[in-house]
Each structure stands twice: as C-alpha cells, then as structure tokens.
Amino acid sequence: MDRREMLRQCLLLLGVSMAGRVSALDLDRAFGAAKSLTGAATLSDEDIANYCAQLAKEQDDANRVAAPDSEYGKRLATLTEGLDSYDGMTLNFKVYETEEVNAFAMADGTVRLYSGLLDLMTDDEVRYVVGHEMGHVKAGHSRKRMQVALTTGGLRDAVAASGTKHADLADSQLGELFEKVVVAQHSQGNENEADDYAMGFMKDKNFAPAACVTALEKLDALSGGGGSNWLSTHPAPKERAARMRGQLA
C-alpha cells in the first residue's frame, strides 16, 4: 500500500473524503491526526481515572468546597441521595462556593456544582443539571475529550516524557487539561444527548420533568446579564428549552 492509499484509509477513518491534489503538509496533518486518534483509543479506564483524579484534586484545592454540614453541603446531599452509584456509573458530588453559575462533570464520575447555580435554581432544576452532567459522563463525552487532550500537543509530549501513562502533570499542564476537557464548549449534539438523558433521569426518579425547561430558561435569561460560565460551555439554552418542552408529554 503506497502512502496516498494509506492517507485515503486514514481520512476515511476520520470521516473525510479525499479529492483533488493533496500536499505533503496535508499528508503530515492527516497522518498526525490519525496517529493521535489511535493513541487516544489506547488509553485505558485506569489511565483516564488517574488524570481525572489529578484534575479533580487540582480544582478542589483551587476552590472553596462546601463542607458537608454547611447549607450547600446538606442541600447537595439531599438532592443527590442514592446517586453515588447510578446507571452503571460511580459518581461523586461537591459544591464550590462561588457566585458563578456553572457545573461540570468528568469521565470518572466527578460532578461539581457551583453555589451560584444552586442559589438560582429550585431543587428539581438542580436535579436536571445533575442529570445533564451525568448524561455527559454516561455518553462518554467527557472521556473522549480527555482522550484527545492527552494524546495531542503538549500534553501528549508531557506524558511521553514521563515514561509512564500515569504521569503527574504540572499545574500548568493541569490547567491546560481543564481548559480542553471542561472549559471548551460542548457541541450541540452532545448537549442534546445529555439533555435527553436528563429528561429520562427526571422521569425515572419521579422528579418534575418541567424543571428541565425552566432551568434552561433561567440560564437563557442570564445571557443578557452575564455571570454564567455555563453559557460559554453549554450552548443554546433557549433552543434546548424549546426542545425539552416537546418531551414533556
């Protein structure tokens, strides 16, 4: 098999058709992308869990975590009761005390809610957010981001230089990983998939499914006044609210 045919096969794996002339630079980029995807596929559950643990510790240390006996800690415990193990996932929850309206999840089941979001929302609206973040975990969105981040660019080089997949990343590298895995905006398709999971979760647990709609409407209202990093990482709340309304019947 010559190099052009190898490129064609790589591009097919990447979901790209090849037409016209292909430069040497295009070849290098395509092979590099294919190599990165191959490397991503080799990361085990243990590898992913190791880096999620590092990232969770770094974020927990950098934020003020609500104590279990605090108002936020008690409310979180009530809202997530029985969810430490759900639908094949092992989950852990904490609240960061900050006025920011946000939440995020990682591939190992780490879920973090911000107190600004708890202040804004009713109990069932918070449960929708919890269900939505669990949806990202269950669908593998967070895992895929972690895989790509760790097998491309500087993070790949840092892991390779350590001589072990379980490298301890430096603070700057953890910051880069957080940006690529958590802060980068989800695709609309991923958001819809996580919303669908949240709606099923709400119905399965006999929570008010209409809270999926009202929570998204509240987040959309924030778009005019700022104060929510959720809007930069979870797009189009208005359109998603309308979509969720169609699932209430």
ABEGO torsion letter per residue (X at the ends): XBAAAAAAAAAAAAGBBBBEBBBAAAAAAAAAAAAAAAAAAABBAAAAAAAAAAAAAAAAAABBBBBAABAAAAAAAAAABGAABBGGBBBBBBBBBBABBBBBBBAAGBBBBBAAAAAABBAAAAAAAAAAAAAAAAAGAAAAAAAAAAABEAAAAAAAAAGBAABBBBAAAAAAAAAAAAABBBBAAAAAAAAAAAAAAAAAAGBBAAAAAAAAAAAAAAAAAEGBAAAAABBGAAAAAAAAAAAAX
